[in-house]
Amino acid sequence: MKMNLRVSRKKSESLTRQITDQLSNMIDSGTLTSGSLLPSERELANSLHVARNVVRGAYEHLAAAGKIQSEGRRGRSVRSGRRSAKARKK
């Protein structure tokens, strides 16, 4: 999947934050639909010319926010539906 993400080392916010914010906006706007598979950490890191741990951090932030979920060996996908804060605490 080709994603239109861009990062800038000149910005004050971290690369991880830039990726997190852009993916979050794509999910919220419906550009990335429920069930869409995200690129692997390696694929996205290579396309953005960043370290894998930068992408991993962004994916971890999105997972903690309940926006994406792990699909095991398939990778990560956009979570279907919105979970309430109460449901996330269980």
N, CA, C and O atoms as CSV, one atom per row, in Angstrom:
chain,resi,resn,atom,element,x,y,z
A,1,MET,N,N,0.833,-1.176,0.000
A,1,MET,CA,C,0.000,0.000,0.000
A,1,MET,C,C,0.881,1.244,0.000
A,1,MET,O,O,1.746,1.389,0.864
A,2,LYS,N,N,0.677,2.121,-0.937
A,2,LYS,CA,C,1.434,3.361,-1.036
A,2,LYS,C,C,0.752,4.416,-0.180
A,2,LYS,O,O,-0.428,4.712,-0.363
A,3,MET,N,N,1.509,4.979,0.756
A,3,MET,CA,C,0.955,5.995,1.642
A,3,MET,C,C,1.629,7.323,1.360
A,3,MET,O,O,2.829,7.390,1.095
A,4,ASN,N,N,0.837,8.370,1.420
A,4,ASN,CA,C,1.356,9.700,1.161
A,4,ASN,C,C,1.748,10.368,2.483
A,4,ASN,O,O,1.112,11.323,2.928
A,5,LEU,N,N,2.803,9.845,3.091
A,5,LEU,CA,C,3.313,10.403,4.342
A,5,LEU,C,C,4.621,11.122,4.059
A,5,LEU,O,O,5.412,10.703,3.214
A,6,ARG,N,N,4.829,12.211,4.783
A,6,ARG,CA,C,6.079,12.946,4.649
A,6,ARG,C,C,6.568,13.324,6.042
A,6,ARG,O,O,5.781,13.675,6.921
A,7,VAL,N,N,7.868,13.244,6.220
A,7,VAL,CA,C,8.470,13.676,7.484
A,7,VAL,C,C,9.567,14.683,7.174
A,7,VAL,O,O,10.178,14.656,6.106
A,8,SER,N,N,9.800,15.565,8.128
A,8,SER,CA,C,10.846,16.572,7.981
A,8,SER,C,C,11.700,16.605,9.234
A,8,SER,O,O,11.191,16.751,10.345
A,9,ARG,N,N,12.977,16.470,9.046
A,9,ARG,CA,C,13.897,16.540,10.176
A,9,ARG,C,C,14.062,17.977,10.673
A,9,ARG,O,O,14.640,18.202,11.737
A,10,LYS,N,N,13.563,18.937,9.919
A,10,LYS,CA,C,13.683,20.353,10.298
A,10,LYS,C,C,12.577,20.793,11.258
A,10,LYS,O,O,12.696,21.830,11.909
A,11,LYS,N,N,11.507,20.010,11.345
A,11,LYS,CA,C,10.407,20.362,12.247
A,11,LYS,C,C,10.810,20.117,13.692
A,11,LYS,O,O,11.667,19.282,13.981
A,12,SER,N,N,10.167,20.869,14.607
A,12,SER,CA,C,10.490,20.714,16.024
A,12,SER,C,C,9.923,19.421,16.600
A,12,SER,O,O,10.470,18.885,17.563
A,13,GLU,N,N,8.825,18.909,16.020
A,13,GLU,CA,C,8.256,17.670,16.552
A,13,GLU,C,C,9.029,16.461,16.042
A,13,GLU,O,O,9.599,16.481,14.951
A,14,SER,N,N,9.036,15.409,16.857
A,14,SER,CA,C,9.813,14.217,16.515
A,14,SER,C,C,9.263,13.539,15.263
A,14,SER,O,O,8.110,13.740,14.881
A,15,LEU,N,N,10.114,12.735,14.639
A,15,LEU,CA,C,9.685,11.975,13.465
A,15,LEU,C,C,8.549,11.025,13.841
A,15,LEU,O,O,7.594,10.852,13.084
A,16,THR,N,N,8.664,10.414,15.020
A,16,THR,CA,C,7.613,9.512,15.493
A,16,THR,C,C,6.288,10.254,15.601
A,16,THR,O,O,5.258,9.746,15.158
A,17,ARG,N,N,6.301,11.455,16.187
A,17,ARG,CA,C,5.086,12.253,16.349
A,17,ARG,C,C,4.518,12.640,14.986
A,17,ARG,O,O,3.302,12.603,14.794
A,18,GLN,N,N,5.377,13.009,14.041
A,18,GLN,CA,C,4.907,13.389,12.705
A,18,GLN,C,C,4.166,12.228,12.043
A,18,GLN,O,O,3.099,12.418,11.458
A,19,ILE,N,N,4.736,11.032,12.136
A,19,ILE,CA,C,4.110,9.848,11.529
A,19,ILE,C,C,2.809,9.513,12.257
A,19,ILE,O,O,1.791,9.233,11.624
A,20,THR,N,N,2.850,9.542,13.585
A,20,THR,CA,C,1.656,9.258,14.379
A,20,THR,C,C,0.521,10.200,14.001
A,20,THR,O,O,-0.601,9.757,13.757
A,21,ASP,N,N,0.806,11.491,13.952
A,21,ASP,CA,C,-0.223,12.486,13.651
A,21,ASP,C,C,-0.795,12.308,12.256
A,21,ASP,O,O,-2.007,12.399,12.065
A,22,GLN,N,N,0.069,12.054,11.276
A,22,GLN,CA,C,-0.416,11.892,9.904
A,22,GLN,C,C,-1.288,10.642,9.758
A,22,GLN,O,O,-2.341,10.688,9.122
A,23,LEU,N,N,-0.849,9.528,10.346
A,23,LEU,CA,C,-1.654,8.308,10.271
A,23,LEU,C,C,-2.966,8.473,11.023
A,23,LEU,O,O,-4.009,8.013,10.558
A,24,SER,N,N,-2.925,9.122,12.174
A,24,SER,CA,C,-4.137,9.363,12.953
A,24,SER,C,C,-5.132,10.192,12.148
A,24,SER,O,O,-6.326,9.891,12.128
A,25,ASN,N,N,-4.641,11.232,11.488
A,25,ASN,CA,C,-5.514,12.065,10.655
A,25,ASN,C,C,-6.096,11.270,9.492
A,25,ASN,O,O,-7.259,11.458,9.133
A,26,MET,N,N,-5.294,10.382,8.901
A,26,MET,CA,C,-5.783,9.561,7.789
A,26,MET,C,C,-6.875,8.598,8.260
A,26,MET,O,O,-7.832,8.333,7.533
A,27,ILE,N,N,-6.726,8.082,9.473
A,27,ILE,CA,C,-7.741,7.178,10.036
A,27,ILE,C,C,-9.011,7.966,10.347
A,27,ILE,O,O,-10.113,7.547,9.991
A,28,ASP,N,N,-8.849,9.114,11.017
A,28,ASP,CA,C,-10.001,9.933,11.416
A,28,ASP,C,C,-10.787,10.459,10.211
A,28,ASP,O,O,-12.010,10.582,10.269
A,29,SER,N,N,-10.080,10.766,9.127
A,29,SER,CA,C,-10.748,11.315,7.941
A,29,SER,C,C,-11.356,10.235,7.054
A,29,SER,O,O,-12.108,10.539,6.128
A,30,GLY,N,N,-11.030,8.967,7.339
A,30,GLY,CA,C,-11.562,7.881,6.521
A,30,GLY,C,C,-10.685,7.525,5.338
A,30,GLY,O,O,-11.031,6.637,4.559
A,31,THR,N,N,-9.544,8.204,5.188
A,31,THR,CA,C,-8.608,7.862,4.115
A,31,THR,C,C,-8.119,6.434,4.310
A,31,THR,O,O,-7.985,5.674,3.351
A,32,LEU,N,N,-7.854,6.080,5.565
A,32,LEU,CA,C,-7.539,4.691,5.912
A,32,LEU,C,C,-8.797,4.123,6.563
A,32,LEU,O,O,-9.195,4.559,7.643
A,33,THR,N,N,-9.405,3.171,5.915
A,33,THR,CA,C,-10.671,2.633,6.397
A,33,THR,C,C,-10.461,1.464,7.349
A,33,THR,O,O,-9.390,0.859,7.400
A,34,SER,N,N,-11.497,1.169,8.087
A,34,SER,CA,C,-11.481,0.063,9.030
A,34,SER,C,C,-11.048,-1.222,8.330
A,34,SER,O,O,-11.571,-1.573,7.273
A,35,GLY,N,N,-10.089,-1.915,8.932
A,35,GLY,CA,C,-9.589,-3.161,8.359
A,35,GLY,C,C,-8.425,-3.000,7.401
A,35,GLY,O,O,-7.803,-3.990,7.016
A,36,SER,N,N,-8.114,-1.758,7.005
A,36,SER,CA,C,-6.984,-1.525,6.100
A,36,SER,C,C,-5.697,-1.976,6.768
A,36,SER,O,O,-5.438,-1.635,7.923
A,37,LEU,N,N,-4.893,-2.739,6.046
A,37,LEU,CA,C,-3.587,-3.151,6.572
A,37,LEU,C,C,-2.588,-2.019,6.374
A,37,LEU,O,O,-2.543,-1.386,5.320
A,38,LEU,N,N,-1.789,-1.777,7.407
A,38,LEU,CA,C,-0.738,-0.774,7.324
A,38,LEU,C,C,0.528,-1.433,6.798
A,38,LEU,O,O,0.694,-2.646,6.929
A,39,PRO,N,N,1.422,-0.651,6.205
A,39,PRO,CA,C,2.690,-1.239,5.756
A,39,PRO,C,C,3.478,-1.767,6.954
A,39,PRO,O,O,3.289,-1.308,8.080
A,40,SER,N,N,4.345,-2.713,6.708
A,40,SER,CA,C,5.191,-3.223,7.779
A,40,SER,C,C,6.106,-2.100,8.264
A,40,SER,O,O,6.317,-1.108,7.567
A,41,GLU,N,N,6.639,-2.273,9.461
A,41,GLU,CA,C,7.576,-1.281,9.990
A,41,GLU,C,C,8.720,-1.058,9.012
A,41,GLU,O,O,9.106,0.079,8.739
A,42,ARG,N,N,9.251,-2.144,8.493
A,42,ARG,CA,C,10.397,-2.053,7.581
A,42,ARG,C,C,10.024,-1.302,6.294
A,42,ARG,O,O,10.765,-0.425,5.849
A,43,GLU,N,N,8.882,-1.646,5.705
A,43,GLU,CA,C,8.462,-0.975,4.465
A,43,GLU,C,C,8.303,0.526,4.665
A,43,GLU,O,O,8.826,1.325,3.887
A,44,LEU,N,N,7.575,0.903,5.717
A,44,LEU,CA,C,7.322,2.324,5.940
A,44,LEU,C,C,8.613,3.055,6.306
A,44,LEU,O,O,8.847,4.169,5.838
A,45,ALA,N,N,9.440,2.446,7.126
A,45,ALA,CA,C,10.721,3.068,7.501
A,45,ALA,C,C,11.593,3.293,6.263
A,45,ALA,O,O,12.198,4.354,6.108
A,46,ASN,N,N,11.651,2.292,5.388
A,46,ASN,CA,C,12.455,2.439,4.167
A,46,ASN,C,C,11.906,3.533,3.264
A,46,ASN,O,O,12.676,4.308,2.698
A,47,SER,N,N,10.591,3.610,3.122
A,47,SER,CA,C,10.009,4.612,2.226
A,47,SER,C,C,10.175,6.032,2.768
A,47,SER,O,O,10.261,6.987,1.997
A,48,LEU,N,N,10.219,6.171,4.104
A,48,LEU,CA,C,10.373,7.499,4.710
A,48,LEU,C,C,11.827,7.823,5.061
A,48,LEU,O,O,12.136,8.932,5.497
A,49,HIS,N,N,12.721,6.837,4.866
A,49,HIS,CA,C,14.149,7.007,5.186
A,49,HIS,C,C,14.348,7.337,6.666
A,49,HIS,O,O,15.080,8.257,7.030
A,50,VAL,N,N,13.666,6.547,7.508
A,50,VAL,CA,C,13.822,6.670,8.964
A,50,VAL,C,C,14.125,5.291,9.536
A,50,VAL,O,O,13.992,4.281,8.845
A,51,ALA,N,N,14.534,5.256,10.804
A,51,ALA,CA,C,14.813,3.979,11.464
A,51,ALA,C,C,13.501,3.252,11.764
A,51,ALA,O,O,12.462,3.885,11.951
A,52,ARG,N,N,13.558,1.938,11.806
A,52,ARG,CA,C,12.357,1.140,12.098
A,52,ARG,C,C,11.751,1.476,13.447
A,52,ARG,O,O,10.529,1.461,13.600
A,53,ASN,N,N,12.598,1.780,14.437
A,53,ASN,CA,C,12.053,2.077,15.763
A,53,ASN,C,C,11.225,3.361,15.772
A,53,ASN,O,O,10.384,3.540,16.653
A,54,VAL,N,N,11.446,4.254,14.813
A,54,VAL,CA,C,10.625,5.462,14.681
A,54,VAL,C,C,9.206,5.051,14.282
A,54,VAL,O,O,8.229,5.524,14.864
A,55,VAL,N,N,9.104,4.180,13.299
A,55,VAL,CA,C,7.789,3.694,12.840
A,55,VAL,C,C,7.147,2.839,13.935
A,55,VAL,O,O,5.947,2.949,14.183
A,56,ARG,N,N,7.938,1.997,14.583
A,56,ARG,CA,C,7.402,1.164,15.660
A,56,ARG,C,C,6.781,2.035,16.745
A,56,ARG,O,O,5.699,1.729,17.246
A,57,GLY,N,N,7.459,3.111,17.106
A,57,GLY,CA,C,6.930,4.029,18.123
A,57,GLY,C,C,5.605,4.636,17.695
A,57,GLY,O,O,4.677,4.736,18.498
A,58,ALA,N,N,5.510,5.040,16.436
A,58,ALA,CA,C,4.256,5.610,15.926
A,58,ALA,C,C,3.141,4.576,15.989
A,58,ALA,O,O,2.028,4.888,16.412
A,59,TYR,N,N,3.430,3.347,15.571
A,59,TYR,CA,C,2.424,2.280,15.604
A,59,TYR,C,C,2.003,1.978,17.041
A,59,TYR,O,O,0.832,1.706,17.303
A,60,GLU,N,N,2.957,2.025,17.970
A,60,GLU,CA,C,2.618,1.775,19.377
A,60,GLU,C,C,1.706,2.866,19.929
A,60,GLU,O,O,0.776,2.576,20.682
A,61,HIS,N,N,1.970,4.123,19.558
A,61,HIS,CA,C,1.103,5.229,19.996
A,61,HIS,C,C,-0.316,5.044,19.453
A,61,HIS,O,O,-1.295,5.243,20.173
A,62,LEU,N,N,-0.414,4.665,18.187
A,62,LEU,CA,C,-1.734,4.473,17.569
A,62,LEU,C,C,-2.472,3.288,18.186
A,62,LEU,O,O,-3.691,3.333,18.352
A,63,ALA,N,N,-1.744,2.237,18.522
A,63,ALA,CA,C,-2.358,1.070,19.165
A,63,ALA,C,C,-2.862,1.443,20.556
A,63,ALA,O,O,-3.955,1.041,20.953
A,64,ALA,N,N,-2.062,2.211,21.292
A,64,ALA,CA,C,-2.453,2.638,22.640
A,64,ALA,C,C,-3.693,3.535,22.587
A,64,ALA,O,O,-4.503,3.541,23.514
A,65,ALA,N,N,-3.830,4.288,21.499
A,65,ALA,CA,C,-4.993,5.164,21.321
A,65,ALA,C,C,-6.208,4.395,20.809
A,65,ALA,O,O,-7.296,4.957,20.681
A,66,GLY,N,N,-6.018,3.099,20.515
A,66,GLY,CA,C,-7.126,2.278,20.039
A,66,GLY,C,C,-7.460,2.463,18.572
A,66,GLY,O,O,-8.548,2.090,18.133
A,67,LYS,N,N,-6.540,3.035,17.807
A,67,LYS,CA,C,-6.808,3.290,16.390
A,67,LYS,C,C,-6.368,2.152,15.474
A,67,LYS,O,O,-6.930,1.964,14.395
A,68,ILE,N,N,-5.363,1.395,15.907
A,68,ILE,CA,C,-4.915,0.252,15.110
A,68,ILE,C,C,-4.790,-0.963,16.015
A,68,ILE,O,O,-4.764,-0.847,17.240
A,69,GLN,N,N,-4.713,-2.117,15.395
A,69,GLN,CA,C,-4.565,-3.364,16.154
A,69,GLN,C,C,-3.611,-4.282,15.411
A,69,GLN,O,O,-3.433,-4.176,14.198
A,70,SER,N,N,-3.007,-5.178,16.163
A,70,SER,CA,C,-2.100,-6.151,15.574
A,70,SER,C,C,-2.903,-7.296,14.987
A,70,SER,O,O,-3.865,-7.773,15.590
A,71,GLU,N,N,-2.503,-7.725,13.820
A,71,GLU,CA,C,-3.134,-8.868,13.152
A,71,GLU,C,C,-2.165,-10.049,13.140
A,71,GLU,O,O,-2.213,-10.890,12.243
A,72,GLY,N,N,-1.291,-10.105,14.138
A,72,GLY,CA,C,-0.307,-11.179,14.192
A,72,GLY,C,C,0.669,-11.086,13.046
A,72,GLY,O,O,1.245,-10.026,12.804
A,73,ARG,N,N,0.862,-12.174,12.342
A,73,ARG,CA,C,1.822,-12.200,11.222
A,73,ARG,C,C,1.358,-11.387,10.024
A,73,ARG,O,O,2.163,-11.045,9.159
A,74,ARG,N,N,0.070,-11.074,9.964
A,74,ARG,CA,C,-0.438,-10.260,8.852
A,74,ARG,C,C,0.008,-8.815,8.956
A,74,ARG,O,O,0.078,-8.106,7.952
A,75,GLY,N,N,0.314,-8.372,10.184
A,75,GLY,CA,C,0.741,-6.988,10.389
A,75,GLY,C,C,-0.250,-6.229,11.246
A,75,GLY,O,O,-0.896,-6.797,12.127
A,76,ARG,N,N,-0.361,-4.951,10.980
A,76,ARG,CA,C,-1.266,-4.101,11.758
A,76,ARG,C,C,-2.350,-3.555,10.846
A,76,ARG,O,O,-2.117,-3.280,9.669
A,77,SER,N,N,-3.544,-3.402,11.416
A,77,SER,CA,C,-4.660,-2.882,10.634
A,77,SER,C,C,-5.393,-1.806,11.413
A,77,SER,O,O,-5.268,-1.699,12.633
A,78,VAL,N,N,-6.163,-1.008,10.676
A,78,VAL,CA,C,-7.002,0.010,11.298
A,78,VAL,C,C,-8.110,-0.707,12.047
A,78,VAL,O,O,-8.785,-1.578,11.498
A,79,ARG,N,N,-8.287,-0.340,13.280
A,79,ARG,CA,C,-9.293,-0.974,14.141
A,79,ARG,C,C,-10.693,-0.613,13.647
A,79,ARG,O,O,-10.949,0.514,13.222
A,80,SER,N,N,-11.580,-1.584,13.712
A,80,SER,CA,C,-12.961,-1.333,13.317
A,80,SER,C,C,-13.723,-0.749,14.491
A,80,SER,O,O,-13.659,-1.266,15.606
A,81,GLY,N,N,-14.436,0.319,14.237
A,81,GLY,CA,C,-15.229,0.951,15.284
A,81,GLY,C,C,-14.365,1.675,16.290
A,81,GLY,O,O,-13.142,1.539,16.289
A,82,ARG,N,N,-14.993,2.428,17.128
A,82,ARG,CA,C,-14.296,3.169,18.175
A,82,ARG,C,C,-14.594,2.526,19.517
A,82,ARG,O,O,-15.748,2.253,19.846
A,83,ARG,N,N,-13.555,2.290,20.277
A,83,ARG,CA,C,-13.739,1.759,21.621
A,83,ARG,C,C,-13.759,2.922,22.594
A,83,ARG,O,O,-12.981,3.867,22.466
A,84,SER,N,N,-14.631,2.847,23.540
A,84,SER,CA,C,-14.707,3.895,24.550
A,84,SER,C,C,-13.517,3.784,25.495
A,84,SER,O,O,-12.857,2.746,25.555
A,85,ALA,N,N,-13.248,4.854,26.231
A,85,ALA,CA,C,-12.155,4.838,27.200
A,85,ALA,C,C,-12.413,3.761,28.251
A,85,ALA,O,O,-11.475,3.128,28.735
A,86,LYS,N,N,-13.670,3.553,28.599
A,86,LYS,CA,C,-14.021,2.546,29.577
A,86,LYS,C,C,-13.664,1.144,29.067
A,86,LYS,O,O,-13.136,0.326,29.820
A,87,ALA,N,N,-13.947,0.871,27.807
A,87,ALA,CA,C,-13.655,-0.444,27.220
A,87,ALA,C,C,-12.146,-0.677,27.142
A,87,ALA,O,O,-11.692,-1.810,27.302
A,88,ARG,N,N,-11.363,0.374,26.898
A,88,ARG,CA,C,-9.907,0.227,26.778
A,88,ARG,C,C,-9.276,-0.130,28.110
A,88,ARG,O,O,-8.226,-0.772,28.142
A,89,LYS,N,N,-9.899,0.274,29.212
A,89,LYS,CA,C,-9.320,0.022,30.528
A,89,LYS,C,C,-9.473,-1.441,30.957
A,89,LYS,O,O,-8.745,-1.894,31.839
A,90,LYS,N,N,-10.384,-2.171,30.365
A,90,LYS,CA,C,-10.616,-3.579,30.739
A,90,LYS,C,C,-9.488,-4.460,30.303
A,90,LYS,O,O,-9.522,-5.668,30.536
